[in-house]
């Protein structure tokens, strides 16, 4: 046998991927959304602000209906200078945080009972689904009759709008946990408390955090309405008072504040979600 033949047998053949496979691999990298843009969350709001400023500067937007951004900035400065905006914002934040706290606690507790117990689900899930179909704001007349028109009614209304998304998404997260984890926990004789700590809570965390994103938005939406029901302070009260006197610029300031509060709240929850679920490999990056 010649040396050339021996060399051919000794050296393994190197298979190069076919051009079609190479194209598929290259194309596969382009299917995802790509890298996260720095401060990408601010692009949309800044674009809206630019369109608003351009429309106002070119006279396409009636200043009586929608004042220009620089007018709103001046009004905001005046409200901050005399302390009105800070005072109303503090009151609104306290109401929203109280309602958010009680709503999250209630939604999480009910989801755990319903998600881990068939009798609990039979008792809890039906009424929650009924409440889900009834807007929280439609309950305001009844809540006024029960609790009056004070702070209690306002906080309860916010909590009712918060607990439903927390319950729905946490319950769904619980029920989508792979049953093999429960079987494994039984095999290693894990206690009930250990099962909840090591299996249930980590498994339900993605659903809970998604529910929190809806919950913080629901809290601010409910706050807008309850602060216009016999309130004497808060951003909603400031807007209602401005409506009475035809002060469109103050109303826009209130709307901008509500929007920024919602955006900041959602961003904070997303940051927590990114850190808490950093082990997942998703399109979110």
N, C-alpha and C positions, 0 to 999 in steps of 0.2 A: 504494500500500500504506500503511495507516495506521501511525502511530507505535507503536500497541499491538502490532500484528502484528510490526513490526521488533524490538521489545523481546523478544517471546517467542522469536524466532529467535536473537537475540544471546545471551540468557542461557541457559546450559545447564541442563537439568533436573537437580535434585538428587534422587537416588534414596535414599530412606530404607530401611533394612533391614526386611524383613517381621517381624512379631512372632514368627513361628516361628523365624526365624534368630536374632533377639535372644535368645530363650529358649535356643536351642542354645548360643550363645556364653556366656551367663550360666551355664548348666548345666555347660558344659565346665570352667569354673573350679572347680567343686565336685567334679569327679571325682578329683582328686589328694588326697593325704593332708593337705594344708595345710602351714602353716609349721611349722618345727621348734620343739618345745617346749623352753624353757630347762631344762637338767638333766632332760630327759625320761627319760634312761637310769636315773635314780634312783627314778622313780615306782613301778615294779613292786617292787623290793626294799623300799622304805619301806612299801608297802602290805602286803607279807608280814610285815614286822616289826610293823606295827600289829595285824594279825590275830593274830599270835603273842602279843603283849602282852595283847590283849583276852581271848584264850582262857585265858591263864595267870591273869590278874587275876580272871576270873569263875569260875575253878576247872574249866573245861571240859577242860583239858589236865593230865594227871597229871604232876606235877613229877618223879616218879621216872623217867618215860620221856622227858620233854622239859622240862628246867628252864626257868624264866622268863627273859626277856631280861636282866632286872636281875641275876639270878644268874650268867648267862654273862658279863655285863660285869664283875662282881666277880671271877670266876675269871680272866678275861683280865687284869685289873689285878694280881692276885697273880702270875700267870705272868710278866708284864712286870717286876714289882718284883724277882723273884728271878733274872731274866735267862734263864729257860728258853725262853720263847717266841722271843726274838730269836735265841738260839743255834740252835734247831731251824729257824727260818725261814731263817736264812742258809744252813744246809746244804741245805735243800730248794730254795731259789732257785738255788744253784750247780748242783745236779744238773739241775734243769729247764732252765736256760740252756745248759748244756753239751749236753744231749740235743737241745734246740731248735736250737742252732747246727749240730751235725753232721747232724741230720735235714733242715734247710732246705737246707744246701749239697748234700747227696746228692740230695734231691728235685729241686732246681733244675737241677743238672748232668744228671741222667738225663732230665729233661723236655726240656732243650735238645737233647740228643743224639737222643732219640726223636722229638721234634717236628720237627727239621730234617733228618732222614735216614731214608729208608725202611728201609735195612738196620739202622740203629740202633733203629727202632721194632720191627722183627721180632725183634731180640734182647732188647730191654729190656721192651717193653710187656707181653708175656705173663707173665714172672715177677712183674712188679709187680702185675698183676691177680690172680695167684695169692696173693701176699702180702696183697693187699687183702681177700681172702676169709678169710684166717686172722687172727684177733685177735692182736695183739702179745702180749697177756697169756698166750695159750696157748703161746707160745714160751718162757716163763720157765723151765720145767723143762729144756729143751734148752740154753738160754743159761747156766743154772747149771752144767750139765755141761761146757760149753765154756769159760766164763770165770770160773767160781767164783761166790761170793756177795758179792764186793766191789763197789766203785764202778763198775768197768768194765761189769759186767752191768747195773747200774741205768741207766747213761747210754745203753748200747746199746738197752735196752728202750724208753726214752723216744724215742730217735732213730728207732727202727723205727715207732713210733706217729706220729711227726711227718712223715716223708718221704713217706708215701703221699698224704695230702691235698695237700701241696705239689706233688707230681708230677702228680696227677690234674688239678688245676685249672690248673696252669701249662701242661701238655700240651694241655688243652682250649683254653686261651687262644691257644696257638700255632696250633692247627689251625683256629681260627675267624678268623684274620687274612685279610682279603680278598686273593685271589690277584692282584688288579690291582696291589697294592703291590709284589709280587715282580716282576711284569712291568715296572713303572715303574723299579724298582731296576736291572733288567737293561738297560733302555733307556738310563739315565743312566750305565751301567757302574759301578755301585756295587760296591765290593769286598765280600768275604764278611764281613769284620769290620765294615764300614760298614753292611751290610745288617742284621747282628745288632744293632748299636748303634742305628740310626735307625728300623728297622722292627720287628724281632722283639721287642726288649725293651719298647718302648712298647706294642706290641700285646698282649703277654702279661702286662703289668703288672696289669690288672684281675683276671685269673684267678689270678695269683700272690698278690695281696693277699687274695682270697677264700680261697685255700688256707691263707694264714697265719692267718686267723681260726679255721679248723678246727684248724690245727697247734698253736696256743698252748693251745687247750682239750685237745687230745690229750696234750700234754706234761704238764699237771696231772693228767689222768686216769690216765696211766701212772705218774706219780710216787706217787699215792695207794697203788698196789698194791706197787710195788717197795720202798717204804720200810717195808713190813711184812714183808719177806723178810730176816731176819737183819740188820736195820739197828740201829745203836747211836745214831743221831741222826736228826733230821728230824721234820717234823710228823706223818708217818705213824707213825713209831716212838713219838712222844708219845701218839698216839691208841691204838696197840696196847697200850702200857703201861697207859694209863688203862682200857682194856677189861679187862685182867687184874685190876685192883683195883676194878672197878665204878664208875669215876668218869665218869658220864655227862656232867657239865658240861664236862670237859676234852675229851671226844670231840666235843661240839658246838662248842667253841672251834676245834678243828682243822678241822671241816667248814666253819665260817664263814670261817676263814682261807683255805682252799682256794677257796671260792666267791668271796671278794673278790679273790683273786689272779687267778682266771679272768676276773672282770668287768673288772678294771683292765687286764689284758692285752688283752682284746678291745677295750676302749675305746681303748687306745693304737693298735692296728692300724687301727681305724676312723678315728681322727684322721689317721693317715698316709695312709690311703686317700682321705679327703676332700681333703687338701692335694695329693696326687700326681695325683688325677684331678679336679681342680677344673674342668677344661675340659669335663667331661661335664655335660649337662643331664638329670638323672634325677629320679625321684620322691623320691629321698633328700634332695634339696634342696642 
